[in-house]
């Protein structure tokens, strides 16, 4: 029998894990110069802060949710048959290592096609069900349950009500590691610069999506990310009444890392603006 994946117990486990990881990150943030930093590939860094935070998350989730698979950025892992946790212990590592106080812990639960998380009809496709994004610098905890709602520190949040792309403030992320899609990205960025109220780039995808979910941004797009960068944020935006999709419209959620998200009013216009250059 499929467990009730949308239960408060699973959400509480993710919140507990996020707080445990954040405590480790903030402890290391006071002594950044002492961190041991490795380079996974160009502009892709990892430190012992990432690794220790991830271990804290794994310990909580393995104890609290046995039988659920786990895929984590630093240690890998294995997907479960019915559901899988998707974890980024430190989204915004470059910010963290540079002393820029804009980074987060991101944890999501993905139910797989065929599972029955509500005890009713099997899911036709993989679906992010639970999203937790915790910003320890602002002490802002974003949580969401698929089909139920999204919250910031316990208060219900919704995407913005901006109706026109011309009135929108967008977020994005520049190519920083893989530049193979630069020629597809830059024309859309130029169009957005000229056709919106402004574009921001702060360097943490999970927070870009969380801020879209609570209406600070009207929309967001980025290319070349990883599933753990966008999994929790996908739940947040969708549960807050917005749209979060794969830019290529090939996957049920943007696990390819090509993501476009916004409130429902500008979703079509933003999608056209960006995807026509792909």
PyMOL commands that set and color helices and strands:
alter all, ss='L'
color gray80, all
select helices_A, chain A and resi 8-29+32-34+48-64+93-98+165-167+182-195+205-213+227-239+267-275
alter helices_A, ss='H'
color red, helices_A
select strands_A, chain A and resi 37-41+44-47+69-72+76-78+83-91+104-111+127-135+140-145+149-152+155-156+169-172+198-200+219-222+243-246+259-262
alter strands_A, ss='S'
color yellow, strands_A
deselect
rebuild
show_as cartoon
